[in-house]
Amino acid sequence: MMFSYDFKILIDGKLTRPVRGGLMDVINPSDNTVFTTVPRCTAEDVDLAVKAAQSAARQWKNTYIGERAEMLFRLADIVRSHSEELSALETAQYGGPISKTRNFDIKFVPGELEFIAGLGRAATGMTISADPDARVMTVREPLGVVGLISPWNFPLVTAVSKLAPALIMGNTVVMKPASCAPVTVLKLGEYIVEAGIPAGVVNIVTGPGPEVGEAIVTHPGVDKINFTGDSSVGKRILSLAAPRVMPIAAELGGKNAMIVLDDANLDAAVEGAVYAAFFNSGQNCGSPSRFYVQAGIYDEFVPRFVKASSKIIVGDPMDKNTMMGPLAYMKCRETAEAYIAGAKRAGCRVLLGGAPPSDPYLARGAFVLPTIFEVYDNKTELMQEEIFAPVVGVMKIASPEDAPELVNDCRYGLSASVWTSDYRLGMLLIERLKVGTAWINQHLAIVPETPWGGRKESGWTKENSVLVLDEYCYHKHIWIHMSETPRTFWEERIKL
């Protein structure tokens, strides 16, 4: 499928082309063919984008927050009016099934815009009782120019989850979507112009991370970076930002766990496991890929999990009946296949999948079939490394007490879930888990009202919820001395 769109970048309110006029291919992962081309920017375009954002910063900061909110509401309406087109583009560029992009991604985006638009209007500072002769307060102020670097697994959702709070708090933005999945963010640029957001407030550039992404991170006019992606890239960004002590918000990798105890509702646990593990082909930083199942339920849970997973319909993501599409690009498939081979060498037993697809259609693209291993050693690569594919390991545990140590024995700390009828026990276990998000009898529930973010090498930022506003402002402390009687500061110091 070839799309004939003329995609353009957005700089200073103009839909334009890069200075050097470069183009790059976007590959349809279903058949590994080119479906469109997009602009390939360089550091020159980044510099123009940052300067445009700097020029617009003062005006945008001084724009009444109610007007900013109105623009976000308009943008939400425009996105809704293009939902079918956006769903098709989203599916074509990274392989998410059309049923998912239509019913989750493109519904989440306008809801996020509207939630943040309303939330920002309620944001306040604090008053502090620090001195009877003073009025002490904090006020929120924007950071300035924020660089937003978003991933390919939920291209538009993640981009908007960063963009909306950055804008409502009065920042201007330079945004770079993932090189392999940039087209819906470029379409968003068109809608931003249509929504009447002033020139320079949002700037969108596309191109390779080592060139364009690093140019954003190292540009002296950028005041903060918010990045979602691979932990190794996150570490690279941190090292580049360190000389300027520039703040970085990083939502990085995950090696998430599901703990299933003997008293769990088996039907619910199996259904939850299949959905959470293979939603979006496992390309979700919160998806569980480590399953710790208590011995008393293990022999019943595992066969049912395998049987239910075997019924997942894998195929053309444009087909409304498809439940699981390809991975985002062929390198992802190669990486997943290498991990599968490594798990076999490590002695893990294949319960489902574990081989390349034999169907000719699937063999052409970046497809990996649902794969489940039985694992005997928590130190195996399969249980330690983020694969970002529909490949999971199941391990038997003797008692609930064994679970926290196994879950925490990993460099990541994004999310985990506990499945049990004993909510007290579930809470006790969750208190011991070093993760940013934990569920009981649920996994992957994410809505705009709830915070998202991790610990350890999964990063430390928070996306969504009221907490996200703090990622895009700083709290200025103001102390006003109200008394007309002069203070003898030296004497006050002596009293202390």
C-alpha positions in Angstrom: 0.0 0.0 0.0 1.5 3.3 -1.1 0.3 6.6 0.4 0.6 9.7 -1.8 0.6 12.3 1.0 3.0 15.2 0.7 4.2 15.2 4.3 5.9 18.4 5.5 7.6 19.5 8.7 6.3 22.4 10.8 8.6 25.3 11.6 7.5 28.7 12.7 3.9 28.1 11.7 4.8 27.0 8.2 4.4 23.6 6.7 7.6 23.3 4.8 10.5 21.1 3.6 14.0 20.7 5.1 16.7 23.2 4.2 18.5 20.5 2.3 15.3 19.0 0.9 16.1 15.4 2.0 13.6 12.6 2.1 13.5 9.2 3.9 11.4 6.1 3.3 8.8 4.9 5.8 8.4 1.1 5.6 5.2 -0.8 5.9 6.2 -3.6 8.4 3.5 -5.9 7.1 5.3 -6.6 3.8 8.6 -4.7 4.2 7.8 -2.3 1.3 8.0 1.5 1.2 4.5 3.0 1.7 5.5 6.7 1.8 8.4 9.2 2.1 8.8 12.0 4.7 11.2 14.8 5.1 14.7 14.0 6.4 15.9 17.0 8.5 19.4 17.9 9.6 20.8 20.0 12.4 20.1 23.1 10.3 16.4 22.5 10.5 16.6 21.9 14.2 18.3 25.2 14.7 15.5 27.0 12.8 12.9 25.1 14.8 14.5 26.1 18.2 14.9 29.7 17.2 11.2 29.8 16.1 10.3 28.3 19.5 12.4 30.8 21.3 10.8 33.7 19.4 7.3 32.5 20.3 8.1 31.7 23.9 7.3 35.1 25.5 4.0 35.6 23.6 2.9 32.0 24.5 3.9 32.3 28.1 1.8 35.5 28.4 -1.2 34.0 26.6 -4.1 33.5 29.0 -4.3 29.8 30.0 -7.9 29.7 29.0 -7.0 30.6 25.5 -4.3 27.9 25.4 -7.0 25.4 26.6 -9.4 26.5 23.9 -6.8 25.8 21.3 -6.2 22.3 22.7 -10.0 21.7 22.6 -10.1 22.8 19.0 -7.2 20.5 18.2 -9.0 17.6 19.9 -12.1 18.2 17.7 -9.9 18.3 14.5 -8.2 15.0 15.5 -11.7 13.4 16.0 -12.8 14.6 12.6 -9.8 12.8 11.0 -10.0 9.6 13.0 -10.4 7.2 10.1 -7.5 8.7 8.2 -5.3 8.8 11.3 -6.2 5.2 12.2 -5.2 3.9 8.7 -1.9 5.9 8.8 -1.1 4.7 12.3 -1.6 1.1 11.3 0.3 1.4 8.0 3.4 2.9 9.6 4.0 0.6 12.6 1.6 -2.3 12.2 -0.9 -1.9 15.0 -4.1 -3.6 14.1 -6.7 -1.2 12.7 -9.2 -2.3 15.4 -6.7 -1.1 18.0 -5.6 2.1 16.4 -9.2 3.0 15.7 -10.6 2.1 19.1 -7.7 2.9 21.4 -5.0 5.2 19.9 -7.1 7.7 18.0 -9.8 7.8 20.8 -7.1 8.3 23.5 -5.6 11.3 21.8 -8.5 13.8 21.8 -9.4 12.6 25.3 -5.8 13.4 26.5 -5.9 16.8 24.9 -9.2 17.7 26.6 -8.2 16.3 29.9 -5.0 18.3 30.0 -6.8 21.4 28.7 -9.1 21.3 31.7 -6.5 20.2 34.2 -4.1 23.1 33.3 -6.8 25.7 34.1 -7.0 24.3 37.6 -3.2 24.3 38.3 -2.2 26.6 41.1 0.8 27.4 43.3 0.9 27.3 47.0 0.8 29.7 49.9 3.1 28.9 52.8 2.8 29.9 56.5 6.5 30.6 56.9 6.5 34.0 58.8 3.7 36.1 60.3 5.2 39.2 58.7 5.4 37.7 55.3 3.3 36.4 52.4 5.1 33.4 51.0 4.0 31.6 47.8 5.0 29.6 44.9 4.0 30.2 41.3 4.3 28.0 38.3 6.4 29.2 35.4 7.1 27.5 32.1 10.5 26.1 31.4 10.9 27.7 28.0 11.6 25.6 24.9 11.0 21.8 25.5 12.4 19.1 23.2 10.0 16.2 22.8 11.3 12.9 21.4 8.6 10.3 21.1 8.7 6.5 20.2 7.2 4.4 17.5 5.0 1.9 19.4 2.2 4.4 20.1 3.3 7.2 17.8 0.5 9.7 18.1 -0.6 8.8 21.7 2.8 9.3 23.2 3.5 12.5 21.2 0.3 14.1 22.3 0.8 12.9 25.9 4.0 15.1 25.9 2.7 17.9 23.8 -0.5 18.8 25.6 1.0 19.4 29.1 4.0 21.2 27.6 1.7 23.6 25.8 -0.9 24.2 28.6 1.9 25.1 31.0 3.1 27.8 28.6 6.2 26.1 27.0 7.0 26.1 23.3 8.0 22.9 21.7 10.4 21.2 19.2 9.1 17.7 18.6 10.8 14.7 16.9 8.8 11.6 16.2 10.4 8.2 15.6 12.0 7.9 12.2 10.1 4.7 11.4 6.7 6.0 12.4 6.5 9.8 11.9 3.5 10.3 9.6 0.7 10.8 12.1 2.7 13.3 14.1 3.4 15.2 10.8 -0.4 15.1 10.1 -0.8 16.6 13.6 1.4 19.5 12.5 -1.3 20.3 9.9 -4.0 20.2 12.5 -2.0 22.4 14.8 -2.0 25.1 12.1 -5.7 24.6 11.6 -6.4 24.9 15.3 -4.8 28.4 15.3 -1.9 27.6 17.6 0.5 30.6 17.0 3.5 30.3 14.8 6.6 28.9 16.5 4.8 27.5 19.5 5.0 23.9 18.0 7.7 22.9 15.6 8.0 19.3 14.2 11.1 17.9 12.6 11.8 14.4 11.4 15.0 12.5 10.8 17.4 10.0 12.3 17.9 10.1 16.0 21.8 10.4 15.9 21.5 13.4 13.7 18.2 15.2 14.5 17.5 13.9 18.0 21.0 14.7 19.2 20.9 18.1 17.6 17.8 18.9 19.7 19.4 17.5 22.9 22.6 19.5 22.5 21.1 22.7 21.2 21.8 25.5 23.7 18.3 27.0 23.2 16.5 23.9 24.5 15.6 24.1 28.2 14.4 20.5 28.8 14.1 17.1 27.0 11.3 14.7 27.5 12.1 11.3 25.9 10.4 8.0 25.7 12.3 5.0 24.3 15.0 2.5 24.7 17.1 2.7 27.9 20.4 2.7 26.0 19.2 5.8 24.0 18.0 7.3 27.2 21.5 6.9 28.7 23.0 8.5 25.6 20.7 11.5 26.0 21.6 11.8 29.7 25.3 11.9 28.8 24.7 14.6 26.1 22.6 16.7 28.5 25.0 16.4 31.5 27.5 19.2 30.5 24.6 21.8 30.6 22.9 20.1 33.6 19.8 20.2 31.5 16.7 18.5 33.0 15.7 15.2 31.3 12.4 13.4 31.7 12.9 9.8 30.6 10.3 7.1 30.3 12.5 4.1 29.3 12.3 0.3 29.0 10.4 -2.2 31.0 10.6 -5.9 31.9 7.3 -6.1 33.6 6.0 -9.0 35.7 2.7 -10.7 36.4 2.3 -12.6 39.6 -0.5 -15.2 39.7 -1.2 -16.7 43.1 -3.1 -19.9 44.0 -6.3 -18.0 45.0 -6.5 -15.9 41.8 -9.6 -16.0 39.6 -8.3 -18.3 36.9 -10.5 -17.1 34.1 -9.7 -13.5 34.8 -6.0 -14.2 35.2 -5.8 -16.1 31.9 -7.7 -13.4 30.0 -5.6 -10.7 31.5 -2.4 -12.5 30.7 -3.3 -13.0 27.0 -4.4 -9.4 26.6 -1.6 -7.7 28.4 1.2 -9.9 27.0 0.2 -9.7 23.3 -1.6 -6.3 23.1 0.2 -4.3 20.3 2.3 -7.4 19.6 4.0 -7.0 23.0 5.4 -3.6 21.9 4.2 -1.8 25.0 6.6 -0.7 27.7 4.1 -1.9 30.3 3.3 -5.3 28.8 4.2 -8.3 31.1 6.8 -10.6 29.7 7.7 -12.3 33.0 5.0 -14.5 34.6 5.5 -15.9 38.1 2.8 -18.4 38.9 2.3 -20.1 42.2 2.7 -23.9 42.2 -0.9 -24.7 43.3 -2.4 -23.1 40.2 0.6 -23.5 37.8 -0.5 -26.7 36.1 -3.9 -25.3 35.3 -3.0 -21.7 34.5 -0.1 -22.4 32.0 -2.0 -24.8 29.6 -5.0 -22.4 29.6 -2.7 -19.4 28.9 -1.0 -21.3 26.1 -4.3 -22.5 24.6 -5.9 -19.0 24.7 -2.8 -17.4 23.2 -2.7 -19.9 20.4 -6.1 -18.5 19.2 -4.8 -15.0 18.6 -5.4 -14.0 15.0 -2.2 -12.8 13.5 -2.3 -11.2 10.1 -2.9 -8.2 8.0 -3.3 -5.3 10.4 -5.7 -3.5 8.1 -8.2 -6.4 8.5 -10.6 -5.6 11.3 -10.5 -9.2 12.5 -6.8 -9.2 13.1 -5.8 -9.3 16.7 -2.0 -9.0 16.4 -0.1 -7.4 13.6 3.7 -7.2 12.8 6.4 -5.6 14.8 7.3 -2.1 13.9 10.1 -3.0 11.5 12.3 -5.9 10.4 15.1 -5.2 12.8 12.6 -5.8 15.7 11.8 -9.2 14.3 15.4 -10.1 14.0 16.0 -9.0 17.6 13.1 -11.1 18.8 14.2 -14.1 16.9 17.7 -13.8 18.4 16.2 -13.7 21.9 14.1 -16.8 21.1 17.2 -18.6 19.9 19.0 -17.6 23.1 16.2 -18.8 25.3 16.3 -22.2 23.6 20.1 -22.4 24.2 19.6 -21.5 27.8 17.3 -24.5 28.3 13.9 -22.8 28.3 11.1 -25.0 27.0 9.0 -23.8 24.2 5.3 -24.0 25.0 4.0 -22.0 22.1 5.5 -20.5 19.0 9.2 -20.2 19.0 9.6 -20.4 15.2 9.3 -18.0 12.3 5.9 -17.9 10.6 5.4 -20.4 7.8 2.5 -18.5 6.2 4.0 -16.7 3.1 2.2 -13.4 3.9 3.5 -13.3 7.4 7.0 -14.4 6.4 7.4 -11.3 4.2 6.9 -8.9 7.0 8.0 -8.2 10.6 5.7 -10.8 12.1 6.6 -12.8 15.3 4.1 -15.3 16.4 2.9 -15.4 20.1 5.7 -17.2 21.9 5.6 -18.7 25.5 8.6 -20.3 27.2 8.7 -22.3 30.4 11.7 -20.9 32.4 13.7 -22.4 35.2 16.2 -19.7 36.0 15.3 -16.0 36.6 18.8 -15.0 35.5 18.2 -16.1 31.9 18.3 -13.3 29.3 14.6 -14.0 28.5 13.7 -12.9 32.1 16.1 -10.0 32.3 16.1 -8.1 29.0 13.4 -6.1 27.3 12.5 -7.9 24.1 9.6 -5.7 23.0 7.9 -8.5 21.1 5.2 -11.1 21.8 7.8 -13.3 23.6 7.2 -14.2 27.3 8.5 -16.5 30.0 6.6 -18.4 32.7 8.2 -19.5 35.9 6.8 -21.6 38.8 7.1 -20.1 42.4 6.5 -22.0 45.6 4.9 -19.2 47.6 3.9 -15.5 47.4 6.9 -14.6 49.4 9.2 -15.7 46.5 7.7 -13.2 44.1 9.0 -9.8 45.1 12.6 -10.9 45.1 12.3 -12.4 41.6 10.4 -9.3 40.3 13.0 -6.9 41.8 15.9 -8.9 40.5 16.0 -6.9 37.3 17.4 -3.6 36.2 14.0 -2.3 35.1 11.2 -1.1 37.3 8.2 0.1 35.3 5.2 -2.0 36.2 3.9 -5.3 37.7 0.6 -6.9 38.7 -0.6 -9.3 41.3 -3.5 -11.6 40.7 -5.2 -12.8 43.9 -8.5 -12.8 45.8 -6.6 -11.7 49.0 -6.4 -7.9 48.5 -4.5 -7.5 51.7 -1.8 -9.9 50.6 -1.8 -8.2 47.2 -1.1 -4.9 48.8 1.7 -6.3 51.0 3.4 -7.7 47.9 3.0 -4.5 45.9 4.6 -2.5 48.7 7.7 -4.6 48.2 7.8 -4.2 44.4 10.3 -1.6 43.0 8.0 -0.4 40.2 6.3 2.8 39.3 2.9 1.3 38.5 1.3 -1.8 40.1 -2.1 -3.3 39.6 -4.2 -6.0 41.4 -6.2 -8.2 39.1 -5.5 -5.9 36.2 -2.6 -5.2 33.9 -2.2 -2.4 31.3 -5.1 -0.1 32.5 -3.8 3.3 31.5 -6.1 6.4 31.2 -5.3 10.1 31.1 -6.2 10.6 34.8 -3.6 8.1 36.1 0.2 8.7 36.2 2.6 6.5 34.2 6.3 6.1 34.8 8.9 3.9 36.4 11.9 3.4 38.6 15.5 2.2 38.2 16.4 1.9 34.5 12.8 2.4 33.5 13.3 6.1 34.1 11.7 8.5 36.5 9.3 10.8 34.7 5.5 10.8 35.1 3.2 11.0 32.1 -0.6 11.7 32.3 -2.5 12.7 35.5 -2.1 15.9 37.5 1.5 15.0 38.1 2.5 15.6 34.5 2.1 19.3 34.9 5.2 19.4 37.2 7.3 18.0 34.3 6.7 21.1 32.3 7.0 23.9 34.8 9.2 25.1 37.7 7.8 26.4 41.0 9.2 29.8 41.7 9.3 30.7 45.4 8.4 34.3 46.3 8.7 35.8 49.7 7.1 39.2 50.4 7.9 41.0 53.6 4.7 42.8 54.7 5.7 44.6 57.9 6.9 48.2 57.8 9.2 47.5 60.7 12.7 46.9 59.4 14.2 43.5 60.2 17.6 43.5 61.9 18.8 40.6 59.9 22.1 40.1 61.9 20.2 39.8 65.2 17.7 37.4 63.6 20.6 35.3 62.5 22.1 35.2 66.0 18.7 33.9 67.4 18.9 31.1 64.9 
